[in-house]
Amino acid sequence: MILNMKDSWSWIAVSPVILTAISILAICVVFAGCYTVTQGVTMLGYLNKAIPLEQVEDKEFVRLVTDIRKFAMEDLGLAESRNYTKYVELDRNYLAAVVSASSRTSFSRHEWNYPIVGRLPYKGFFNVDGALKEREKLEKRELDVWVRGVDAFSTLGWFKDPLYSYMRNYSPSRLANLIIHELVHATIFLKGYAGFNEELAEFIGNEGSRLYMETRFGMDSAEYRQMLSEKEDSRKYTAFLHNLIAELEELYSSGLGAEETLMRKGQIINASKERFANEYENRFSSDNYRGFSQLQINNAYLDLFRLYHDEDNFYIDLYNRSGRDLPAFIAAAKTINARSAAKETGAVKASGEDLRKQLENALLPN
């Protein structure tokens, strides 16, 4: 980055990213060591080379993103922001490699502690080598570990979240889902409640993108029908995994010793892979999930679906019972307060169920 130092006051006025960086990196040095500094410097490098969205040559992409942002903020009521108004060219098809971990004999989730946002059940690296080293360290502690690529994440207002070049290849429904999901995090975030935050964003992202496709393309369009087909395949895949998770949870609560538990765990997972492969043609309409049988499935992988997808369909059921009004649903979610939820129950800290109950009461008052 080249700075024009002829007028230092002018430089300060036009460089909010740099000023924010100084503050954040100072906090990181004190509280989180070199990990956060390293990732923060990389993110700042991306932001520094970001260009305004309107300068992108792909004008259909520009139009689509602009329209999705308008729909999310004006129609759905998500927070107004400058997120997704900048564009970064990358030479890969993912943003970061993210590490998740779990016990090998239960779904006890491993968490990392961060400044500002608190404890989260994942750790991201812009350099994949860092993710692989973290995996090796966790595996030495006899944890199940999963490393995956992610295409976006919310900085919760610390930065203006940009778009990345690989997103130009996304379908309208996938792009709408991604942008709406991340804007939910920028609108509603409860520190220390990763499961609630992710379930809520996953539901609103899915339903919001469906509504976007319905209003922009029409329910009879090929684009809308393709989106429904993809969502149905995703629903079936998630249901299959939840059944596998339930089978493993029964094993983990059986009281068997660790050695026998691990042996039976392997048998259950292998049997599920075989069943999945044999039933694939009757279950799915695309090849998107065909590779499941070749994955090295473990608790860390399965726990991701426990984190992002509610097993009891609470959100869709509440949405249906409250009149299927997504702006009203989002408005109610904005009122959720963990402290008041804890006060209502007399607990030191509210549970995820307490937050759900608060959302239900906001939508369906007595």
C-alpha positions in Angstrom: 0.0 0.0 0.0 1.3 3.4 -0.9 0.3 6.4 1.3 0.5 10.0 0.3 2.1 11.6 3.3 2.2 15.2 1.9 -0.9 16.0 3.9 -1.1 13.7 6.9 -4.5 15.2 8.0 -5.9 14.3 4.5 -4.5 10.8 4.8 -6.3 10.3 8.2 -9.5 11.6 6.8 -9.6 9.2 3.9 -8.2 6.1 5.6 -10.8 4.8 8.1 -9.7 1.2 7.4 -6.1 2.0 8.6 -7.4 3.8 11.7 -9.6 0.9 12.6 -6.8 -1.5 11.9 -4.5 0.3 14.4 -7.2 0.0 17.1 -8.0 -3.6 16.4 -4.5 -4.8 16.1 -3.6 -3.1 19.4 -6.4 -5.0 21.1 -5.3 -8.2 19.4 -1.7 -7.9 20.6 -2.9 -7.5 24.2 -5.6 -10.2 24.2 -5.1 -12.7 21.5 -1.4 -12.9 20.5 -0.1 -13.4 17.0 -3.0 -15.5 15.6 -5.5 -12.6 15.5 -2.8 -10.2 14.3 -1.9 -12.5 11.5 -5.5 -13.0 10.3 -6.3 -9.3 10.8 -3.4 -8.2 8.7 -4.4 -10.5 5.9 -8.0 -9.3 6.1 -6.8 -5.7 6.0 -4.7 -6.5 2.9 -7.9 -7.8 1.2 -9.8 -4.7 2.2 -7.0 -2.4 1.0 -7.1 -3.8 -2.5 -11.0 -3.8 -2.6 -12.5 -1.7 -5.4 -16.0 -0.1 -5.4 -18.6 -2.6 -6.6 -19.7 -0.3 -9.5 -16.2 -0.6 -11.0 -16.6 -4.3 -11.5 -16.8 -5.1 -15.3 -19.5 -7.8 -14.8 -22.5 -5.4 -14.7 -25.0 -8.2 -14.3 -23.2 -9.2 -11.1 -23.2 -5.6 -9.9 -26.9 -5.3 -10.6 -27.7 -8.5 -8.9 -25.8 -7.7 -5.7 -27.2 -4.2 -5.6 -30.7 -5.6 -5.9 -30.2 -8.3 -3.2 -28.8 -5.7 -0.8 -31.8 -3.4 -1.4 -34.2 -6.3 -0.8 -32.4 -7.4 2.4 -32.4 -4.0 3.9 -35.5 -2.3 2.6 -37.9 -5.3 2.2 -36.7 -7.6 5.0 -35.5 -4.9 7.5 -31.9 -6.0 8.0 -29.6 -3.4 9.2 -28.5 -0.7 6.8 -24.8 -0.9 6.1 -22.1 -0.6 3.4 -21.4 -4.3 3.4 -21.0 -5.9 0.0 -20.4 -2.6 -1.8 -16.7 -3.4 -2.3 -15.1 -6.2 -4.5 -11.9 -8.1 -4.0 -10.2 -10.2 -6.7 -8.8 -13.5 -5.3 -7.0 -16.3 -7.1 -9.0 -19.1 -5.3 -12.6 -20.1 -4.8 -12.9 -19.8 -1.0 -12.1 -17.1 1.5 -10.6 -19.0 4.4 -10.0 -22.5 5.8 -12.0 -23.0 9.1 -11.2 -25.6 11.7 -13.9 -27.2 13.9 -13.3 -29.9 16.6 -15.3 -32.2 18.8 -14.7 -35.0 21.3 -14.3 -38.4 19.6 -16.8 -40.1 21.9 -19.4 -37.4 22.2 -20.7 -34.3 20.5 -18.9 -32.1 23.1 -17.9 -29.1 21.0 -14.5 -27.6 21.2 -14.5 -23.8 21.4 -11.9 -21.0 21.0 -12.0 -17.7 22.9 -11.7 -14.4 21.1 -11.6 -10.8 22.1 -14.9 -8.9 21.6 -17.0 -11.8 20.2 -16.3 -14.3 23.0 -16.2 -18.1 22.5 -16.9 -19.6 19.1 -16.8 -23.2 17.9 -14.5 -22.6 14.9 -11.2 -21.0 14.1 -10.4 -19.5 10.6 -7.2 -19.2 8.7 -6.6 -17.3 5.5 -3.6 -19.5 4.9 -4.6 -23.2 4.7 -1.2 -24.2 6.2 -2.3 -22.6 9.5 -5.5 -24.6 9.5 -3.6 -27.8 8.9 -1.2 -27.1 11.8 -4.2 -26.4 14.0 -5.8 -29.7 13.0 -2.6 -31.5 13.8 -2.4 -29.9 17.2 -6.0 -30.8 18.0 -5.7 -34.4 16.8 -2.8 -34.8 19.2 -5.3 -34.0 21.9 -7.4 -36.9 20.6 -10.2 -34.7 19.1 -12.1 -35.2 15.9 -11.2 -32.3 13.6 -12.8 -31.0 10.4 -11.3 -28.4 8.1 -13.5 -26.7 5.5 -13.4 -23.8 3.1 -15.8 -20.9 3.7 -16.8 -18.3 1.1 -17.8 -15.5 3.5 -18.1 -14.4 7.1 -19.4 -11.3 8.9 -17.0 -9.0 10.6 -20.0 -7.8 12.7 -19.6 -4.1 11.6 -15.8 -3.8 12.3 -15.2 -3.6 8.6 -17.3 -3.2 5.5 -17.6 -6.9 4.4 -16.6 -7.2 0.7 -17.6 -9.4 -2.1 -15.0 -11.8 -3.7 -14.4 -12.7 -7.3 -15.5 -16.3 -7.0 -19.0 -15.1 -6.1 -19.5 -14.0 -9.6 -20.1 -17.7 -10.5 -22.8 -18.1 -8.0 -26.5 -18.6 -9.0 -28.8 -15.7 -7.9 -30.3 -17.9 -5.2 -27.0 -18.9 -3.7 -25.7 -15.3 -3.8 -28.9 -14.0 -2.2 -28.7 -16.7 0.5 -25.0 -15.8 1.3 -25.6 -12.1 1.5 -28.8 -12.3 3.5 -27.2 -14.8 5.9 -24.2 -12.6 6.6 -26.3 -9.5 6.9 -28.3 -11.3 9.6 -25.1 -11.7 11.6 -24.4 -8.0 11.1 -27.9 -7.2 12.4 -28.4 -9.7 15.2 -25.5 -11.1 17.1 -25.6 -12.4 20.7 -22.2 -12.9 22.2 -21.7 -16.4 23.6 -24.6 -18.0 21.6 -23.0 -19.4 18.5 -25.7 -22.0 18.0 -28.6 -19.6 18.2 -26.8 -17.1 16.0 -26.1 -19.6 13.3 -29.5 -21.3 13.3 -31.2 -18.0 13.1 -29.0 -16.8 10.2 -29.4 -20.1 8.4 -33.2 -19.9 8.6 -33.5 -16.3 7.5 -30.9 -16.8 4.8 -32.8 -19.7 3.3 -36.3 -18.1 3.6 -35.0 -14.7 2.5 -33.4 -16.0 -0.6 -36.5 -18.0 -1.4 -38.6 -14.8 -1.2 -36.1 -12.9 -3.2 -36.3 -15.5 -6.0 -40.1 -15.5 -5.8 -40.4 -11.7 -6.2 -37.6 -11.3 -8.8 -38.0 -14.3 -11.0 -41.5 -15.7 -10.3 -42.6 -19.1 -8.9 -43.0 -20.5 -12.5 -39.5 -19.5 -13.5 -36.7 -22.1 -14.2 -34.5 -20.3 -11.7 -37.1 -20.6 -8.9 -37.8 -24.3 -9.6 -34.0 -25.0 -9.6 -33.7 -23.3 -6.3 -36.5 -25.3 -4.8 -34.9 -28.5 -6.1 -31.6 -27.5 -4.5 -33.2 -26.7 -1.2 -35.1 -30.0 -1.2 -31.8 -31.9 -1.7 -30.2 -29.9 1.1 -33.1 -30.7 3.4 -32.9 -34.4 2.6 -29.1 -34.4 3.2 -29.5 -32.6 6.5 -32.2 -35.0 7.6 -30.0 -38.0 6.7 -27.2 -36.5 8.8 -29.5 -35.8 11.8 -30.6 -39.4 11.7 -27.0 -40.5 11.8 -26.3 -38.0 14.6 -29.3 -39.4 16.6 -27.9 -42.9 16.2 -24.5 -41.9 17.4 -25.9 -39.9 20.4 -27.6 -43.1 21.5 -24.3 -44.9 21.3 -22.5 -42.1 23.2 -25.0 -42.2 26.0 -24.9 -46.0 26.4 -22.1 -46.0 29.0 -19.8 -48.2 26.9 -16.0 -47.8 27.3 -14.1 -45.6 25.0 -12.5 -48.4 22.9 -15.8 -50.1 22.2 -17.6 -46.8 21.6 -15.0 -45.9 18.9 -15.3 -49.3 17.3 -19.2 -49.1 17.1 -19.0 -45.5 16.0 -16.9 -46.6 13.0 -19.4 -49.4 12.2 -22.4 -47.0 12.4 -20.7 -44.4 10.1 -19.6 -47.0 7.6 -23.0 -48.5 7.5 -24.6 -45.1 6.9 -22.2 -44.4 4.0 -23.1 -47.6 2.4 -26.8 -47.0 2.9 -26.4 -43.4 1.5 -24.7 -44.7 -1.6 -27.3 -47.4 -2.3 -30.2 -45.0 -1.8 -28.7 -42.0 -3.6 -30.6 -42.1 -6.9 -33.9 -42.3 -5.1 -33.1 -39.5 -2.6 -31.5 -36.7 -4.6 -32.1 -34.9 -7.9 -28.5 -33.7 -8.4 -24.9 -35.0 -7.9 -24.1 -32.4 -5.2 -24.0 -34.8 -2.3 -22.7 -37.9 -4.1 -19.2 -37.6 -2.5 -20.5 -38.2 1.0 -19.6 -41.9 0.9 -15.9 -40.9 0.3 -15.7 -38.4 3.2 -13.8 -39.3 6.4 -16.9 -38.5 8.5 -16.3 -37.7 12.1 -18.0 -36.0 15.0 -16.6 -32.6 14.1 -18.2 -32.8 10.6 -21.5 -33.9 12.0 -21.5 -31.3 14.7 -21.4 -28.5 12.1 -25.0 -29.6 11.1 -26.0 -29.6 14.8 -24.7 -26.0 14.9 -26.3 -24.6 11.8 -29.4 -26.6 11.4 -32.0 -27.0 14.2 -33.0 -30.6 14.6 -36.6 -29.8 15.8 -37.5 -27.3 12.9 -38.2 -24.7 15.6 -37.7 -21.7 13.3 -39.8 -22.9 10.4 -42.6 -24.0 12.7 -42.6 -20.7 14.5 -42.5 -18.9 11.2 -45.6 -20.8 10.0 -47.5 -20.3 13.3 -46.8 -16.6 13.3 -48.1 -15.9 9.8 -45.0 -16.4 7.5 -44.1 -12.7 7.7 -40.3 -12.6 7.4 -39.8 -8.9 8.1 -41.9 -9.3 11.3 -39.9 -12.3 12.2 -36.6 -10.3 11.8 -38.1 -7.4 13.7 -38.9 -9.7 16.6 -35.4 -11.3 16.5 -33.9 -7.8 16.9 -35.6 -7.5 20.3 -33.9 -10.6 21.8 -31.8 -9.8 24.8 -29.8 -12.4 26.6 -29.7 -10.5 29.9 -33.4 -10.0 30.1 -34.0 -13.7 29.1 -31.7 -14.7 32.0 -33.6 -12.3 34.3 -36.9 -13.8 33.4 -35.7 -17.3 34.2 -33.6 -16.4 37.3 -30.6 -17.9 35.7 -27.0 -16.5 35.7 -26.9 -16.9 31.9 -29.8 -17.5 29.5 -29.8 -20.7 27.5 -30.4 -21.1 23.8 -33.9 -22.3 24.7 -34.5 -19.1 26.7 -33.7 -17.1 23.6 -36.0 -19.2 21.5 -38.8 -18.6 24.0 -38.2 -14.9 24.0 -38.4 -14.9 20.2 -41.6 -17.0 20.4 -43.2 -14.6 22.9 -42.3 -11.6 20.7 -44.0 -13.1 17.7 -46.9 -14.8 19.5 -47.7 -12.7 22.6 -50.3 -14.1 25.0 
